[in-house]
């Protein structure tokens, strides 16, 4: 089997590749540093895939922003680029396409955390389903919650987690804004990579949530970080600041029942992995 991973320099693609190479030949595609040049953000491009690809996994995404240029980039990558990739898969006679979307695609437009990212992720999913349905291209869509891993590469998209770990490592007090002990859902990239690999092995079609089976509160994250780094620093709520709202989704374990595997890395174990990594490079 030959698998092409689009967004091949992403954190997720890097974590995913070792799992895929257990049973397939793996190529990467992206704007630079990959086996195949492919830029989903290039407007008007017709994508050409190499011969002999059996499976395509899309990990590429634009997270957007608040100005018009960021809106247009998100539209291009998450919608038009995705649609062009679907067409390229059909042209190359790819048998299975797995699109890694986001749990934020499930947000309603009235939701507090609705953004150009969630809007384009949802629209991209809809168009991919519409396009692939009459074709011979089998389509699977995974919606992971916020994922994190070991090392600074994950800091950009998970600043809260890494700032908490930084303070725990230095033995500094950890302050949570407001009085609400906000709920979040984090999945470790090692779990996510294993889940994607198993999904490809089974060639599952349809759309599935891909979350940790347990939401965590900010205070639990802080306590896990302090335990991992051996810190006894103070944990406090700064009630002079606005409350941080919850941001979680209904947990659906149907994907894990099909795969016979569910996430196994708790927030505590994830923090321990980061602590061990930092101690190893010091």
Secondary structure as GFF3:
##gff-version 3
##sequence-region A 1 282
A	DSSP	beta_strand	2	6	.	.	.	ID=ss1
A	DSSP	alpha_helix	11	20	.	.	.	ID=ss2
A	DSSP	beta_strand	25	30	.	.	.	ID=ss3
A	DSSP	beta_strand	36	37	.	.	.	ID=ss4
A	DSSP	beta_strand	55	58	.	.	.	ID=ss5
A	DSSP	alpha_helix	68	75	.	.	.	ID=ss6
A	DSSP	pi_helix	76	81	.	.	.	ID=ss7
A	DSSP	alpha_helix	82	91	.	.	.	ID=ss8
A	DSSP	beta_strand	96	100	.	.	.	ID=ss9
A	DSSP	three_ten_helix	103	106	.	.	.	ID=ss10
A	DSSP	alpha_helix	116	133	.	.	.	ID=ss11
A	DSSP	beta_strand	138	144	.	.	.	ID=ss12
A	DSSP	beta_strand	146	148	.	.	.	ID=ss13
A	DSSP	three_ten_helix	152	154	.	.	.	ID=ss14
A	DSSP	alpha_helix	159	170	.	.	.	ID=ss15
A	DSSP	beta_strand	174	177	.	.	.	ID=ss16
A	DSSP	beta_strand	183	184	.	.	.	ID=ss17
A	DSSP	beta_strand	186	188	.	.	.	ID=ss18
A	DSSP	alpha_helix	189	202	.	.	.	ID=ss19
A	DSSP	beta_strand	206	210	.	.	.	ID=ss20
A	DSSP	beta_strand	216	217	.	.	.	ID=ss21
A	DSSP	alpha_helix	218	229	.	.	.	ID=ss22
A	DSSP	beta_strand	235	238	.	.	.	ID=ss23
A	DSSP	alpha_helix	254	259	.	.	.	ID=ss24
A	DSSP	alpha_helix	267	281	.	.	.	ID=ss25
###
